[in-house]
């Protein structure tokens, strides 16, 4: 069964941010590389009024603020922060994943993970902390330091840490560059300091060989249309690629930050091997059985 644990998403303090709402608005507009005129046209507001909002000469209405944040594609958690900064109540609830109100979504995640067998899949929060997984993934974690399997489990740390999967990844340089690029995009999109700290940590792990630089992004795709994960295992070499699925129309902060990463075989041999692993009842399924996260904690 999939196991649900605590999300590592920090609980938002219910106090207004130190920055004025105008400064926050301007920061998000600049992060999206939009001029005041471009945003004003998109949001159907005058550029002069938008300028007044950003400089603090005018106070945005709640509806205006929500409209601007929608156009700027601000994450739901940050929309709540901007509303607080403007003196309004948050618009989007943040529930625990085991909250009864999220049961349909939780069941949907369970069904997706179960249906993906015999291939591995897991659900993660915005910081890539493991929330749930199917049991095909656990046998692939052989040899990983037990400390990395102590909840909360960060799947990117598990992948790149020198005591995690990194020594068994045949194309570590390529996979490392892919992950760092992925997280860097998240940092640029969200401005989240916790994600930036995670990026710094991951980039600090040893690079393959004696080079300390990343593989250029243009070189990642020279061998195909996706970046594969080539993992050495007791069953032989496994070649995998992944896709990420998110909820399409979330109105809850927790759901908006939840993603399902599903791995697929990149060749027929890997497909057959994963099928055998899934059918082998002697394979140990939960390397952290005694450290299982408690969803009610």
N, C-alpha and C positions, 0 to 999 in steps of 0.2 A: 504494500500500500504506500501511497505517497504520505510523507510526513510534513506537517505544517509546523513551522517554528516562528520565533519572533522576528519581525522585520527590523532591520537596523536603521530604518528611516527615523531621523530624530523628530521628536514631538515638537510641534511649533509652539513657541511661547505665546500666550495670548496677551501680549503687550505690544504696542506699536513699535516698529523698528526705529532706530535712532535717526535714520535718514528721512528727510521730508519726502512725501509722495512724489513731488515734482522731480526730485533727483533720481528716484527709483524709476520713474517713467522714462526719463531721458537716458538712463543707463540701459534699459531694455531696448529702447529705440536704436541706440548706437550699437548694441550687441547684434541687433538684426540688420544693421547696416542700412538703415532707412533715414532719409532726410525728414525734417519736420513737414515739408510740403507733401512728400510721398505718403507719410502716415496720415496726415490730415485728409488728403483726398480719399484714401482707402477707408477711413473711419467716418467720412462725411462730416467733417468739422473744419472750421477755418484754421489756417496755419497760424494766424494771430492768436486765436484762442488756445491752441495747443502750446504756443510759446508761453502764454500766460500761465498755463497749467504747470509747465516744466520749471518756470522761474518762481512759482509760488505766488504770483500776482492774482491768480484765480484758483478757487478750490473746485476740483472736479465733482460732479454729482456721482452717485453710486453707479447709475446706468452708463454714464459716460466712461467711467473708469473701467467697468466691465467690457464695454465695447472696444476701448483701446487695447486692453489686455488680450482680448480675443484676436484682434488684428495682429498683435505682436506675438501671438502663440506663446504666451507666458504660461509656464507650468501651473497647475492648479494650486499647488502649495504656495508658490510665489504670488499668485493672484490674491490669496488670502492675506499675505503679508502686505501687499499694496493697499488692500481694503482697510486693514488695520491702521496703516500709516495715514490714511485719509480720514480716519475716525469712524469707519463703518465696521459692522460685524462681518466676520468671514462668511463667504457664500457657499463654500464647499466643505462638507463634513470630512473628517478623517477618522475612520473606524479601524479597529483591529481586524485582521483577516478572519478571526474566529467569531466576529460579531454576527449574530443571527441575520442581520440585514444583508450581509454579504454572502450568505449561504449559497444562493444561486450561482454567484460568480465563483465561489470556492469549489462548488461541484463541477462547474464548467472546466476549471483548471484540472481537477482530478480526472475528468473524462478525457481531456486532451492528452495528459501525460500517460494515462493507461492505454489509450488508443494508439499511441506512438510506438509501443513495444512491438517488435523486439529491439527497437533502437532507443538509445538514451535520450532523455529530455528532462529539463528542470525549469522551475519558475524562480525568478529572482526579483528583488526590489531594485530601486534606482541605484543603489550602491553595489549591486551584484552580490548581495547577500542571499544565500540559498533560503528559499521559502518552502519549496516542495520539489520532489523528484520522483521519477519511476525507479523501480529497483534494478533496471538494467545498468544504470550508471555505476553502482557501487563496486561491482567486480573489476571495473577498469581503474579503480583507485589503489590497486595493490602497490605496496611499497611506499605509499605516502606517509609522511610523518604524522603520527596520531594527533599531535597538537594542532595541525591544520584542519583536522576533522572535528575539533571541539566547536560546538555552536557558540557564536554565529559563524557559519562557514562562508567565506567569500570565495566565489568560484574563480575569479580572476587571479586572486592570490594563490589559490590552489593550483592553478595552471602554470604560473610563471615562477613561483617560489622555488629556490634550488633544492628544497627538501620536499617539494610537491611533485607535480607531473613533469616539470621542466627537464629533468635528466632523461626522461623517456620520450620526449618529443623530438622526432628525427629532424624536423624542419623548424627548430626552435627560433632561429633568427627571423624567419618569415612569419611564424605564428605570433611571436612577440611584437613585431612591428605592426601586425594587423590589430592586435589587442590595444596597443598604445594609441594607434590612430583612432580606434573606436572610442576609447575613453576620452581622448583629447577633443573629439567632436562633441561629446556630451558636455564636457567642461565649457567649451566655447558656446554651446547652445543654452546651457542653464546657468552658468556663472556660479555653480555650487562649490563652495570651498571644501566640503568633504570629498567631493569627487576629485577636486584638484589635488587634495592630499593623497588620495588613492593613486592617482596618476603618478605623482612624485615617488610614491613607494614602489609601484610596479616598475617604473623606469630605472629605479635604483638596483633592481635585481641584476645579477650578472648576465651579460650578453654572451652569446656563444662565441667561442674563439677568443681572440685578444682584442676584438674591436669593441669600442664602447658606443658606437653610433648605430642608429636604426637603419634598417633596410629602407631605401627610398620607396615611397608609395607606388611609384610607377613600376617598380620591379616586383611588386607583390603578385601581380596578375600575369606574369609572363608565361606561366605554365598552364594556364587555364582561365576559366571564367569566374572561379571562386578560389579563396584561400583555403586549402585543406589543412586539417589537423592530422599529422601522421604520427600515430602513437604506437610505440613499441609495447607489446604485451606478451604474456606467456602463451597466448593463442596466435602470436605472429604479429605482423604489422597491420594496423588498422588505419584506414584512410577515411576521414570524416569531414563533412562540411555542415554548417549550421544555418538555421533561419531563426528569426526572432519575431514573435507574435505579441501584439499588445491589444488591449481592449479598445474598441473603436470609438466609443462615446462615453467614457467614464465621467461621472459627476462626483466621485469620491476620490479624495487625495490618494488613499492607499491603492485603489484600483488603477488610477492613472499612472502610478509608478511601478506597476507589476508587469513583468514581461516573461514570456515562455520561450526558452531557447531549445529548439529541437535539433538533434543531430541526425544526419542521414549518411548512409554509406556512400563513399565516393567511387567504389568499384564493387564488382560482384563478389570478390573474395571476402571483403569486409562485411557485406550483407549476410553471407553464409555464416561467417564466424559469429556475428552478433546474434543470429538466430540460434546457433548452438549454445552460446552463453546463456541466452534467455531461457532455453529449455533445460539446461543442466541444473537439476535441483540440488546438486552437491556444492554449487558455487555459493560462497558466502555473499549475502546480499547487503548487509548493513555493517560496515566497518566501525561505526560509532554507535552500535546498538545500545550500549550503556550510557551514552551521552546524548540520547535523542532529545531534540528540543521539546519543550513543554508549551503548547499553544496557549495554555491558561496562565502562564507565569506573568 
